[in-house]
Amino acid sequence: MTISPVQSFLDAVPMPAVFVGLDARILGANAPAVTLNAKAADERPFVLVFRQPNLIDALDTCIQSRKPQRAIYHHSDGPHQVRYDVTLSVVHTETVEGVLMCFTDVTHLQQADQMRRDFVANVSHELRTPLTAILGFIETLQGPARDDPQAHDRFLNIMASEASRMNRLVGDLLSLSRVEEDARMRPTTPLDIDALIRSAIRNLSTVAEENGGQILYAAPEMPNLITADSDQMMQVFTNLIENALKYGGQGTEVKVSCSETRRDAVLAQPAFLISVTDNGPGIDPIHIPRLTERFYRIDSHRSREMGGTGLGLAIVKHILNRHRGRLKVESTLDGGSTFTVILPKS
């Protein structure tokens, strides 16, 4: 079978590419283009294959003006929308003249841009609320409450609380940034899981006492070593145990355990399982898939009252990704919650 020069050229293009004659009829397409649209393999009028007006208009303009054009092509891939930037250029060969159309998938860039916009909007909102409160109290202290000692004490306490909240948010943002920077660097230090968990529990003993709760730890019988970043794994265990104490309710009992599995279904290898279980009110299943999203809260008012920034579980997820692990969440309403850290055995 003889391959035409046009088809040979198209097959060398790594992205979806279609060659259209000056009569607006498709003359060739490479395999990625056929995957994008099966009809692209047929030599038929372009308008019958790619039925998006802006793309058709760009082709007509390119043919008439002989100048390069750009267009956007949207493609449905199941439930997902994929966006392509399309470049159109007139190409001359010895035997044919036409328009070369190349499709570049820019969906990930669009999604990243949307994530950046959402992130900035969320951070702005989280900082604006305490800043507005602080500025309002300053204005009151400078004006109507200038000579009111009781108002001074009350407002200053609130201002200190709001400033601490902003400080926690900035701290978590910096922590998230550091974790993302290290995402591609695998840890190399062998660490004892038991020692990390015990350290986190000691650090949170005061929180447990203030909450009227307790932390019960079922230590492993044998030393369990993982290759990990000590500070980051401490952050993971501290975050999960502290959340269990705070959101489990007054007097909650938090159980921490460490076990092994010969093969984790997702990691497809032997793994350690560190579980943190509380006997609190539980979580509605509808919220569980979104718990690790940045700034996602089940109860925004309650979370802020308890000093939450909405970034804790997002940081946990990124740390576990760096360690090639994962977080599993199980919960039922009025039945408590279990957060399980699953880490590959070294």
Phi, psi and omega in degrees: 000128181272129179263128181293154178303323180297313181294322178298319178294316181297320182293342179275350180275126186284348180249168176304128182220137181230138177249125184241132179289169181291349174268012178065028176249136181294130179251347180180159179204145178273176185300315178301326179290323178292324175296322179292317180211110186301330182287349180295341180282346182269138177277086182224168179305135183304322184297338179273351183253306179253099192265039179252121189306319183294326179288320178295318179297319180297321178295314179300317180296318181296318180294318183285320185268342185061023180246147179301145179228163176230149179207171178244137178234126179256132182232135179268120177245084186067231180280354186258144174260127180250133180252133177241136167269125185249128175254136182237125181221140177285132182234136178250134170237178181295332187245343186209154176233139181190195183246125175269124180246122179244132184254117179252121179287115180243019182301316182296326178291320178295318180294319179297320179296319179294320178297320178296316179297316179296320181296313178298318180297318180294315179298317180300318180293316182295326180277328183295322183298306178293326179296318178298318179297314181298314180297323178295317179291323177299316179298321179292318180293330178280343183243255186304326184260020183305320185248026182247099183301321181295319178295323178304308183297315183295314183291322179295323177296317179294318179298320178297320179295316180293322178295321178296322178297316177297322180295319178296319181297313179298320178298317179291324177296317178295320179296316179298320179297317180295319180297319180294324178296325183269004189305324184268358181259111181286137177296154182232358186266126175285131183227151178270118181301317183302316180296321179296316181294315180299321179296317179296320180294318178300317182295335184257007181299323179294319179299319179297316180297317180295331182269358182070019182252188178210155179245120179253128185239122175263096185288148177290151181286327182245150176299135179243114182258136174232155174268111190206167172269117186303309182298318182291319179291327173299321179297321179297307183294320179297315181299313184291318180291319179296319177300317180298320179293316185285312186270351176286344179100169181299131177075019181291151177252119182254125179251128178243132180220157179227126181218180180234156171225141182293332179203117174276134186298326183275312180286341179058041178194168177300147185209160172263142178239117177248112186252139176238113185241136174239165178250036182278199186287348179081177184233134176298131182307334182296335183272337190303315181297341185253005186299330183267006175287146178296130176069009177280129179229143175286315179228098186300316184296314181295319180299316181293322178300326182269006177087012180285147179254350183082009182244349187305308183286334174294319177296317178302314181299315182294321178296315180293325176299319179297327181269013180061027179251192179206167179243129178246131182241127176232132182198151173225147179299131182065014182235011179082176183224150175230121175253120184245122174270125181244117184237139179293142177290140182295000000 
